[in-house]
Amino acid sequence: MMEGNKLKINYEKLHALSFLNRENLYKDKFGIDYEKFSTRLGEIEKDPFIGFVGSKYSEAKVRVLFLGKSNAESKPKDQDKDILINQYLKQLRDSTGNFEQRYREYANQYSDKTIGAFRTWDINRFPVYFRNRTRIDIEETAYANIVPFRYIGAPSKRVYKIAFNNFTNELVSIIQPHQIIPLGANLDTGIIKDYLDTGELSVKISNGISREGRDKRISDEGYRTLDQAIEDYEDLLLEN
């Protein structure tokens, strides 16, 4: 829903996504190797990462969604933080009202410039480069993974398809991005364009960002594809 140029986010629908359960979606399903999902954090691995939507995202002239593949396995040094984030997710899930406030408390665990999880993620170097070049703040952007659970390696197409049908398409319909930046080479053509259902929403899907170097550095191809995404953003600025 739009109010003038501002998107009115339906936080009740974001709250509903917090009830997704990995076993319900994937266990004992045809074509799914359930052993490929992470077990490092025990039972809380069944809970989803429902995406981060910045506090200024709805007001942005161009709403940008960075879209990754799946959550990586929790690193030992990050496990305390990941367990804490799950507690905020449960507070959101257990709430019966005031969903926006509970969601903001959850999202802040990712975006906070001092304690936020994003600052420790290797993959964050790609959004940081984009934001620095476009001069936008992290709170003006959104981030999600197609598969909202921790996975070992790259998900199969079957895993992706289930995720789109139960999570990704719903998230996109809620937050209505103008631009999706896929964090992975060929993620745009090989996966997103096959399974993303935008309905009547007009979305620019940028070319997939090359992640050569296992996210420890940005390769020449990474810079090239990031610069293409920046050009897409600048074109959208002129249109909106």
Secondary structure, 3 states (H helix, E strand, C coil): CEECCEECCCHHHHHHHCCCCHHHHHCCCCCCCHHHECCCCHHHHHCCCCCEECCCHHHCCCCEEEEEEEECCCCHHHHHHHHHHHHHHHHHHHCCCCHHHHHHHHHHHHHCCCCCHHHHCHHHHHHHHHHHHHCCCHHHEEEEEEEEEEECCCCCHHHHHHHHHHHHHHHHHHHCCCEEEECCCCHHHHHHHHHCCCCCCCCEECCCCCCCCCCCCCCHHHHHHHHHHHHHHHHHHHHC
